[in-house]
Amino acid sequence: MIRLRRSLDAWGTPDFAAMLCDELQQLDPEDLALQQGLSRGSYALGDGLGVMLLGVDEGPESISARAGLFFTAVIAGCSCADDPTPVEAVSEYCEVRIDVDKTTAEARGTLLG
């Protein structure tokens, strides 16, 4: 389970957006559904993750944030000596919704479209 305690603590302050982006950048790619968000590559890489906050809504029990994620992926081949598959990283983008429980700071990420 993901916990975004620093983001929850910053809720309602001017630091919230920066704190949320920082905490999201520290997460494992599996926690952000990057693998499911691929459009060009076949394996998501976690290094160099960029986060752009697109919107935030507050509900009675949670904070819902929409974020655009910029990351890289590779097209994985068979790793044979004569494999023609390129090994250069490709740029990827996906959007996620992060729901943060206002009591526990537990967060759940959902891939959007």
C-alpha positions in Angstrom: 0.0 0.0 0.0 1.2 3.5 -0.9 1.2 6.1 1.8 1.6 9.8 0.9 1.8 11.2 4.4 3.9 14.3 3.4 1.4 15.2 0.7 -1.6 14.8 3.1 0.2 17.0 5.7 0.7 19.7 3.0 -2.9 19.6 1.9 -4.4 23.1 1.9 -1.0 24.8 1.7 0.8 26.2 -1.3 3.3 23.4 -1.0 0.8 20.6 -1.7 1.4 20.3 -5.5 5.2 20.2 -5.2 5.0 17.7 -2.3 2.7 15.4 -4.2 4.8 15.5 -7.3 7.9 14.8 -5.2 6.4 11.8 -3.4 5.0 10.4 -6.7 8.5 10.6 -8.3 9.9 8.5 -5.4 7.4 5.6 -5.9 8.2 2.3 -7.7 6.9 2.1 -11.3 4.6 -0.8 -10.2 2.8 1.5 -7.7 1.9 3.9 -10.5 0.7 1.4 -13.1 3.4 2.6 -15.6 3.6 -0.9 -17.2 -0.2 -0.8 -17.9 0.2 2.8 -19.3 2.6 1.9 -22.1 1.8 2.9 -25.6 5.2 2.6 -27.4 7.5 0.4 -25.4 7.1 -3.0 -23.8 8.9 -2.5 -20.4 8.5 0.6 -18.2 11.6 2.1 -16.6 11.3 4.0 -13.3 14.3 6.3 -13.7 13.6 9.9 -14.7 9.9 10.0 -13.9 8.3 13.4 -14.5 5.0 14.3 -12.9 2.6 17.1 -13.9 -0.3 17.8 -11.7 -3.4 18.2 -13.9 -6.1 18.7 -11.2 -7.2 18.1 -7.6 -10.6 17.5 -6.1 -11.5 17.1 -2.5 -14.1 14.7 -1.3 -15.4 14.1 2.2 -13.0 11.2 2.8 -10.2 11.6 0.2 -8.2 13.9 -2.0 -8.2 12.9 -5.7 -5.4 14.1 -7.9 -5.1 13.7 -11.7 -1.5 13.6 -12.8 0.3 13.2 -16.1 3.4 10.9 -15.9 6.3 11.2 -18.2 8.6 8.2 -18.2 10.7 6.0 -20.4 10.4 2.4 -21.6 12.3 0.0 -23.8 11.2 -2.4 -26.4 12.4 -5.7 -24.9 13.6 -8.3 -27.4 15.0 -11.8 -26.9 18.6 -10.5 -26.1 20.1 -12.7 -28.8 23.3 -11.5 -30.5 21.4 -11.0 -33.8 18.2 -9.5 -32.3 17.3 -6.5 -34.4 15.1 -5.0 -31.7 16.4 -1.5 -30.7 17.5 -1.1 -27.1 17.1 2.7 -27.0 14.6 4.1 -24.5 11.4 5.6 -25.9 9.4 8.4 -24.3 6.0 7.5 -22.7 3.1 9.4 -21.2 0.0 8.3 -19.3 -2.4 9.9 -16.9 -3.4 8.5 -13.5 -5.8 9.4 -10.7 -4.3 9.2 -7.2 -6.9 8.9 -4.4 -5.4 9.8 -0.9 -7.4 8.8 2.2 -7.6 11.9 4.4 -7.3 9.9 7.6 -4.6 7.3 6.9 -2.7 8.8 3.9 -3.1 5.5 2.1 -3.1 6.1 -1.7 -4.4 4.2 -4.6 -3.4 4.9 -8.2 -5.7 4.2 -11.2 -4.7 4.5 -14.8 -7.0 6.8 -16.8 -7.7 5.9 -20.4 
